[in-house]
Amino acid sequence: MEKSQAEDYLTSLLNKTLRVTTTDTRMFLGQFKCTDSDRNIILSQTFEYRLPAPPKQIAGGEEKVTMDMTSRYMGLVVVPGEYVERIEVEEFESQMKGKMGVAMAGEKGEEEV
């Protein structure tokens, strides 16, 4: 990907909701504000999600235990690039349909109105 394409792609992500997973299994969900050459990511209105501690084994029983992630509101967050494991764009179905319509119209050589 060329530099100009990369810049355009990053610009298109501004103010979109990103889900950033770190090497210590935390997940941050917030609005993408900026990044830098060290791949640090700044998110606003961010929630942090953590996996709970593993449950203690009950002697003699093998019960299924459901673990929910715990969360807390963090606000403005800098996620260091060296700890970023995965980045996902949070999109709703309605946003996906809009892109599909534009892509399909573009394939036919038409503009969607």
C-alpha positions as CSV (number, residue, x, y, z in Angstrom):
1,M,0.0,0.0,0.0
2,E,1.4,3.4,-1.0
3,K,1.8,6.1,1.6
4,S,-1.1,8.2,0.1
5,Q,-3.4,5.2,0.2
6,A,-2.4,4.5,3.8
7,E,-3.1,8.1,4.8
8,D,-6.5,8.0,3.1
9,Y,-7.4,4.8,4.8
10,L,-6.4,6.2,8.2
11,T,-8.3,9.4,7.5
12,S,-11.4,7.3,6.7
13,L,-11.2,5.7,10.2
14,L,-11.2,9.0,12.1
15,N,-14.1,9.1,14.6
16,K,-15.1,5.5,13.9
17,T,-15.4,3.0,16.7
18,L,-12.4,0.7,17.0
19,R,-11.9,-2.4,19.1
20,V,-8.2,-2.7,20.0
21,T,-7.0,-5.9,21.6
22,T,-3.7,-5.8,23.5
23,T,-1.1,-8.5,24.2
24,D,-2.3,-8.8,27.9
25,T,-5.9,-9.7,26.6
26,R,-7.4,-6.4,27.4
27,M,-9.8,-4.9,24.8
28,F,-10.4,-1.2,24.3
29,L,-13.5,0.1,22.6
30,G,-13.5,3.7,21.6
31,Q,-13.5,6.4,18.9
32,F,-10.3,6.6,16.8
33,K,-8.7,10.0,17.1
34,C,-5.2,9.6,15.8
35,T,-2.0,7.5,15.5
36,D,1.7,8.1,15.1
37,S,4.7,6.6,13.5
38,D,5.2,4.3,16.5
39,R,1.7,2.8,15.9
40,N,0.4,4.3,19.2
41,I,-3.4,4.7,19.0
42,I,-5.5,7.4,20.7
43,L,-9.1,6.6,21.4
44,S,-11.7,8.8,23.0
45,Q,-14.9,7.8,25.0
46,T,-13.2,4.5,25.6
47,F,-14.3,1.5,27.6
48,E,-11.7,-1.1,28.8
49,Y,-12.8,-4.7,29.0
50,R,-10.8,-7.4,30.9
51,L,-11.2,-11.1,31.3
52,P,-12.0,-12.1,34.9
53,A,-9.6,-14.2,36.9
54,P,-10.0,-17.9,36.1
55,P,-12.4,-19.6,38.6
56,K,-11.0,-21.9,41.2
57,Q,-11.6,-25.6,40.6
58,I,-14.3,-27.2,42.7
59,A,-13.1,-30.6,44.0
60,G,-14.8,-33.6,42.3
61,G,-17.0,-31.5,40.0
62,E,-16.8,-30.4,36.4
63,E,-19.3,-27.6,36.2
64,K,-19.4,-25.2,33.2
65,V,-18.7,-21.7,34.4
66,T,-19.6,-18.7,32.3
67,M,-17.2,-15.8,32.6
68,D,-18.2,-12.3,31.7
69,M,-15.7,-9.6,30.8
70,T,-15.5,-6.8,33.4
71,S,-15.5,-3.2,32.0
72,R,-14.8,0.3,33.1
73,Y,-15.0,3.7,31.4
74,M,-11.6,5.2,30.7
75,G,-12.3,8.2,28.6
76,L,-9.3,9.4,26.5
77,V,-6.7,6.5,26.1
78,V,-3.3,6.0,24.5
79,V,-2.7,2.4,23.6
80,P,1.0,1.9,23.0
81,G,1.7,0.4,19.6
82,E,4.1,-2.2,20.8
83,Y,1.2,-3.9,22.8
84,V,-1.5,-3.8,20.0
85,E,-2.3,-7.3,18.9
86,R,-5.5,-6.7,16.9
87,I,-7.5,-3.7,15.6
88,E,-11.1,-4.1,14.4
89,V,-13.5,-1.5,13.0
90,E,-16.9,-1.6,14.8
91,E,-19.6,-1.3,12.0
92,F,-23.3,-1.7,12.2
93,E,-25.2,-3.6,9.5
94,S,-26.7,-0.3,8.2
95,Q,-23.2,1.1,7.6
96,M,-22.2,-2.1,5.8
97,K,-25.3,-1.9,3.5
98,G,-24.3,1.7,2.5
99,K,-20.9,0.6,1.5
100,M,-22.2,-2.4,-0.4
101,G,-24.6,-0.2,-2.4
102,V,-21.8,2.2,-3.3
103,A,-19.5,-0.7,-4.3
104,M,-22.2,-2.4,-6.4
105,A,-23.1,0.9,-8.1
106,G,-19.4,1.5,-8.8
107,E,-19.1,-1.9,-10.4
108,K,-22.0,-1.0,-12.7
109,G,-20.6,2.4,-13.5
110,E,-23.5,4.1,-11.7
111,E,-23.7,6.4,-8.8
112,E,-26.1,5.6,-5.9
113,V,-28.3,8.5,-5.0
